């Protein structure tokens, strides 16, 4: 038990240090290469912070634990919006770019809607099972390729050139080699720290007699979301809202299209009724985020909205514990 607690503490320290290095390195690269911080957040940062989810899912798939794999992704996506954006908005109101509101957030919403449809074959197709199959996984991966094509288009477009005009004044820049080292070291720290934390937390949860699905939706999901939390909080404190928002939205897109897509091509992932309810919660959280973009001052996530997100997350956790 003491060793597992030590893993959690060390994992948290490495996570925070990794987030600091990743944000500094990624923001510096954006300034040096004249790339929008939002593009960096949607690609390098979000892919890096989704690495723990991918690692956990690949291990879960190979070990025959599909409930853990699906619960991890869905739970992480819910936590990313309700917990992480809630915390970040409580720290500082987050300005959201127009394209994020009209394109990236709806794309993240589309991802979880597709998972609900693909995972309920019995209802939609009249067959005798509900699962994300290999063909579903290939379709999700194809959508991931389309998303990457869109993001690289942003990097070359006029919007990136316009947004970068003020970045150099706000971001401390380093040489490209130093920036790259900071970014890679930060990513490595996030992955390693996340693995340590999840390992310790999962062992403690199992010792307490929690179910695999509940562990995936709570302990593992929160643990694998800690890189996103650490990265986005650091970015918010440094007033790098583009990286904070891009990290969360991009991570949710990566989690569904890439992580679930990859995992379901390896093995079919059964979707239970309880997991379908969790997917509906994820859809609701995404819809609420989109709605908040049009309340009050448009394209801005403010403190009271962040507080509401946190309150809803607490209610959801209570529901999970009661259900579990």
Helices and strands as residue ranges (DSSP letters): H 2-32, H 37-40, I 41-45, H 46-49, H 51-62, H 66-78, I 79-85, H 86-91, E 94-95, H 98-99, I 100-104, H 105-118, H 121-125, E 131-132, H 134-156, H 158-163, G 164-166, H 167-170, H 176-207, H 212-215, I 216-220, H 221-237, H 241-253, I 254-260, H 261-266, E 269-270, H 273-292, E 300-301, H 303-323
